Amino acid sequence: MVSIALCTYNGEKYISQQLDSILRQTHRNLEIIIVDDCSTDNTFNIVKRYSVLDSRIKCFKNEVNIGFNKNFEKAIQLTTGDYIAISDQDDIWLPGKVELLLNNIGDNWLIFSNSSFIDENNKVKAGKMLWKGFDLADRNYRRILLSNFITGHNLLFKREFANYFLPLPKHGFYDWWIGFVALYHKKITFLDKTTTQYRIHDHSVMQQRIISGQEEQEKAKTIDHMLTAFASYERLRKSDKIFITQLKNAYKKNIFYKNAIPLIKVIFNNYTDLFTNEKIRKGLSLFNFALKYARKVRKYA
């Protein structure tokens, strides 16, 4: 059985389309766990009606708002399936998504795929979530330390993996954390197939941050939170803990003490690992990249 952990909050406009797409999955042995984080609109009534019509859907409502990280943690803990997939409240899943991920996970703990984009009227937009040529061949955990490329709505994982990444960090992004842990243990694979239509609309949490300028303002602090979480992962090898701590401290000095030198040094010496998808740089070009990166981080901190 595949459990789907779906978290909702004021999602009445699109939740029916999302649930319809999940119920159309070619893999039928599903359990759909919905946890509502104190919506003030009609979201919970909608999902309750769906649960009456389909016994695979189970609905829960929080007594107080706990935020999306802890809400997804709760939803995951309520699942009982052998495999678990994460769902947003406003996307559309293509019919073969679960079957494709299930058939390609192999002996990995986690698999993730690609997405196309749609707008609020279901019109397909140009581009994909992950760029052409993206691959995960090296599975080097360092490539995810400063930027995330694993999104929650595109992943499926084995139940045993939850023992490694739970509890989720209080701050930052749950999918970034989950991706780091899977990548660190090299138990992750990427399926270069589009399985989800990711909705971009003005009312989504991410779009609200982008529109308000909050996204850039929070990015530096989010990376700081994530590096702190990564450095605290209890299964780190000593050498890796030293490296992540060094990067974290250099990042903090750049943000809080306006000292960019330590961060520039770390980036200069580890550019290939940290920025796998950037072009090859050496010498002055590499130094200038590190300098610009440090300045940009400080600007938005």
Residue pairs with C-beta under 8 A, 6 or more apart in sequence:
1 29
1 30
1 31
1 80
1 81
1 82
1 83
2 27
2 29
2 30
2 31
2 81
2 82
2 83
2 84
2 85
2 98
2 102
2 156
3 30
3 31
3 32
3 33
3 79
3 80
3 81
3 83
3 84
3 85
4 22
4 30
4 31
4 32
4 33
4 79
4 84
4 85
4 86
4 87
5 33
5 35
5 72
5 75
5 76
5 78
5 79
5 84
5 85
5 86
5 87
6 18
6 19
6 22
6 32
6 33
6 34
6 35
6 75
6 87
6 88
6 89
7 34
7 35
7 36
7 37
7 68
7 71
7 72
7 75
7 87
7 88
7 89
8 15
8 34
8 35
8 36
8 37
8 39
8 43
8 44
8 47
8 89
9 36
9 37
9 38
9 39
9 43
9 65
9 68
9 71
9 89
10 39
10 40
10 41
10 43
11 18
11 39
11 41
11 43
11 89
11 90
12 39
12 41
12 42
12 43
12 46
13 90
13 120
13 203
14 89
14 90
14 91
14 199
14 201
15 43
15 46
15 47
15 89
15 90
16 46
16 50
17 90
17 92
17 122
18 87
18 88
18 89
18 90
18 91
18 92
18 93
19 32
19 47
19 50
19 57
21 91
21 92
21 93
21 94
21 95
22 30
22 32
22 87
22 93
23 54
24 93
24 95
25 93
25 95
25 96
25 97
25 98
25 99
26 95
26 96
26 98
26 99
27 98
27 99
27 102
30 56
30 81
30 98
31 56
31 58
31 79
31 80
31 81
32 54
32 56
32 57
32 58
33 58
33 60
33 75
33 78
33 79
34 47
34 51
34 57
34 58
34 59
34 60
34 75
35 60
35 61
35 62
35 71
35 74
35 75
35 78
36 43
36 44
36 47
36 59
36 60
36 61
36 62
37 62
37 65
37 66
37 67
37 68
37 71
38 61
38 62
38 63
38 64
38 65
43 89
44 59
44 61
47 57
47 59
48 59
50 57
51 57
51 58
51 59
58 78
60 74
60 75
60 78
62 71
62 74
66 74
68 174
68 205
69 168
69 169
69 170
69 171
69 172
69 173
69 174
70 168
70 170
72 86
72 152
72 168
72 174
73 166
73 167
73 168
73 174
76 84
76 162
76 166
77 166
79 159
81 159
82 158
82 159
83 102
83 105
83 156
83 157
83 158
83 159
84 156
84 157
84 158
84 159
84 162
85 98
85 101
85 155
85 156
85 157
86 152
86 153
86 155
86 175
87 93
87 153
88 152
88 153
88 199
90 199
90 201
90 204
91 115
91 153
91 196
91 197
91 198
91 199
92 118
92 122
92 196
92 197
92 199
93 195
93 196
93 197
94 194
94 195
94 196
94 197
96 195
97 113
97 195
97 196
98 156
100 113
100 191
100 193
100 195
101 111
101 113
101 155
101 156
101 191
101 195
102 156
104 111
104 189
104 191
105 111
105 156
105 158
105 189
106 189
107 187
108 182
108 187
108 188
108 189
109 157
109 158
109 160
109 161
109 164
109 182
109 185
109 187
109 188
110 155
110 156
110 157
110 158
110 161
110 178
110 179
110 182
110 187
110 188
110 189
111 155
111 156
111 157
111 188
111 189
111 190
111 191
112 150
112 151
112 154
112 155
112 156
112 179
112 188
112 190
112 191
113 154
113 155
113 190
113 191
113 192
113 193
113 194
113 195
113 196
114 128
114 129
114 130
114 134
114 154
114 191
114 192
114 193
114 194
114 195
115 128
115 129
115 130
115 151
115 153
115 154
115 194
115 195
115 196
115 197
115 198
116 124
116 125
116 127
116 128
116 129
116 194
116 196
116 197
116 198
117 124
117 125
117 126
117 127
117 128
117 129
117 197
117 198
117 199
117 200
118 124
118 125
118 197
118 198
118 199
118 200
119 125
119 199
119 200
119 201
120 199
120 201
120 202
122 197
124 197
125 200
128 194
129 151
129 154
129 198
130 149
130 190
131 277
134 149
134 190
134 192
134 277
135 190
135 192
136 188
136 189
136 190
138 276
139 183
139 186
139 188
140 183
140 273
140 276
141 180
141 183
141 184
141 240
142 243
142 270
142 273
142 274
143 183
143 273
143 274
143 275
143 276
143 277
144 150
144 176
144 179
144 180
144 183
145 180
145 226
145 227
145 230
145 244
145 247
145 274
146 223
146 274
146 275
148 173
148 175
148 176
148 179
148 226
149 179
150 175
150 176
150 178
150 179
150 182
150 183
151 175
151 198
152 174
152 175
152 178
153 196
153 198
154 195
154 196
155 175
155 178
155 179
157 178
157 182
161 181
161 182
161 187
164 181
164 185
164 235
165 177
165 178
165 181
165 182
168 174
168 177
168 178
169 177
169 225
169 226
169 229
171 222
171 225
171 228
171 229
172 222
172 225
172 226
172 229
173 222
173 226
176 226
177 226
177 229
177 230
179 188
180 226
180 230
180 233
181 233
182 188
184 233
184 235
184 236
184 240
185 235
200 207
201 207
202 208
202 211
206 215
208 214
209 215
209 218
216 300
217 300
219 300
220 255
220 297
220 298
220 300
220 301
221 255
221 301
223 251
223 297
224 248
224 251
224 252
224 255
227 244
227 247
227 248
227 251
228 248
230 244
230 248
231 241
231 244
231 245
231 248
236 244
243 270
246 266
247 266
249 262
250 262
250 263
250 265
250 266
251 263
251 297
253 259
253 260
253 262
253 263
254 260
254 262
254 263
254 294
254 297
254 298
255 297
255 298
255 301
256 301
258 298
260 291
260 294
260 295
260 298
263 290
263 293
263 294
263 297
264 287
264 290
264 291
264 294
266 274
267 274
267 275
267 289
267 290
267 293
267 294
268 286
268 287
268 290
271 278
271 281
271 286
271 289
271 290
278 289
281 289
